[in-house]
Amino acid sequence: MVTENNSNRVGLILSSTNSIRVFLSGASNDPTLSSQLRQTSSELLIQSEIPYEPLRAVWISSDPSTRPELIRLLSGTGFVFSSPKPREKSEELKARLKKLEDLAERKAYKELVKDIAPKEDVQEPFSSYKDQLGFG
C-alpha cells in the first residue's frame, strides 16, 4: 500500500502532472495488469507527490503499444525534495557547549564590570628582580 508520509519516503519522488494522472487512470482500469498494480495505480492517482518506483513498475507492466513513452509521461514533472531530519547533538557535545557558553558568559561579565570590580592580584613567578639577583 502506498502512503503519503513525508518522513519515511525513500527514493525519487515526482510531482504529479496531468499526463501521469491520465496514465494512472487508464492503468487502474487496465485488465491486463495485476490487481496489485491496478490498486497501486488507483492509490497513486490521488496523490500529488508520486514515488518513482511504483510508477515505473506500473509503466513497465503496461502494454507497450498503449502506454506513453516514458519521456512524455515524465515531461513537466518536478522532483520533490524533503528536508532531512535535524541532527541531534551528543550528550558530550552538549556538555562541552554548555561549558563554553558559561566561560564566554563569565568573560563577558568580567569585561562589563572591569571598571568597577577591584583588580585581582596576579601572582608573578618571582616577587622582584632583587629576589632573583639575591639567589646567585
N, C-alpha and C positions, 0 to 999 in steps of 0.2 A: 504494500500500500504506500502511496506517495503522499507525504505530508509537507506542509509549508512551514517548517521550523527552521528559522534562520541560524540558530546556534549549532545545529548538528549537520548542516549541509556540507557536503564534501564534493569536490569536483567542479566542473564548469557549470555555471548557472546562466541561462539565457532569458532575456525579456521576451514575453510572448508578443507575436505580431499577428496580423490578420492571416497571412499565409500559413503560419503554424496552426492557428485555430481552425482554419478550413481543412488542413491536412488531418489534424487530430479528430475533427468532427467526422470526416469520412472514415478514418481508421476505427473509430469507436463503433461504427455500424458495418464494418467490413467482415463478412462471414468467413473469409479465408484466413483471418488472423485468429490466434488462440483466444480463449475467453479472458485469459490473464492480460494479454496485450490490449484487448478491447477495453477491459476495465482500466488499465493504465492510461490508455488514451482518453477515456472519459474523465479520469481524475486530473490529468494534465491540462485538459481543455478548460477547466475552470480556474486554473492558476495563472497569475500574472508573471510569475517567475518559474521557469521550467528547467529542471536538471537536464543536461545534455544526454547523459547515459540512457535514461528510459526513452527519450525522444528518438535517439539513434536506434535503439532496439526496435521500436515500432516502425521506424522508417526502413530498416534493413529487412524486417519481416514482411513488409508490404509488397504487393505485386509491382515489380519494376516497370511494367507498362502503364500503371495507373498512378504511381507515386510521382511527386515533383522531384526535379533534380535537387540534390542537397544544397547546392549553392543558391538556388532560387528559394528554397524553403527557409534558409537562414538569412536571406537578404534583408537588411534593415534591422536585424536583431542586435541588441546590445548585450554586453556582458554585465552581469550583476555581481558586484563585489561586496562582501560583508567584512566588517571590521573584526580584527582578531580580538580574542578575549584579552583584557589587560593583564599584564604580567604581575604576579604577586611577589612582594618583597619577602626575602627570608627573614627569620627572626634575628639572625646575626646582623644582617644589613640594617634592620630596623633599630637595633640596639646601637649600632655604630652611628647611624644618622642622628639618633636622639642625643648621643654623647657629643657629636659635632655641633648640633644645634645649641646645646647647653653651653658649650665652650664659646661659640660665637655670641651668644646672648651675654655671657659674663664679660667678654671683651668689649662688646658694645656698651655695656653698663659702665665699665671702667673708663671708657673714652668719654662717656656722658658726664661722669662725676669727677673727672681728673682735676678740675679747678677747685672743687670743694673738698674732696676727700684728702686726708693727710697722706703725705708721701710715705711709701713703705721704705724702710731702710734696706738697702741692698748690701748683703754681706760680700765683701771683697775677699778674695783668697788670701791676700796679705794685708795686714792692717795699715801699713805705711811703708814708704821706702826706707825709713830709718830702721824698721824692724828687719827688712830684707838685708840691709847692709850690716846689721849687727850680728847676723848669723855666720859671717865669713871669717 
